[in-house]
Amino acid sequence: MEWLELLQTYDKHLEQVQDAIEGKRVWPGPFDVPAPNTQMPTSLRSYAEDLMNRTAELSVALREKMAVCRQVLEQSKQRSPDGRVVLVDVKA
């Protein structure tokens, strides 16, 4: 696989990650495509930097979503005064 193809494949992976964070699809799993054994052409540097920035943005969005889920799980452990479990219905 050449660098351009790798970056395009990663770009598609990030689209799947974004869709998963937004609840539109299941989590795509890790991106485990090996990098080429050659140096990345300088002409692709801007594209690669854009993908890195997008990765960082999605990382923040995922952490926020995880914080909401963690809060919901903590609240779901609460019980009412009569001992019943309090159920919380939230779409994170």
Buried (B, 14 or more C-beta within 10 A) or exposed (E): EEBBEBBBEBEEBBBBBBBBBEEEEEEBEEBEEEEEEEEBEEEBEEBBEEBEEBBEEBEEBBEEBEEEEEEBEEEEEEEEEEEEEEEEEEEE
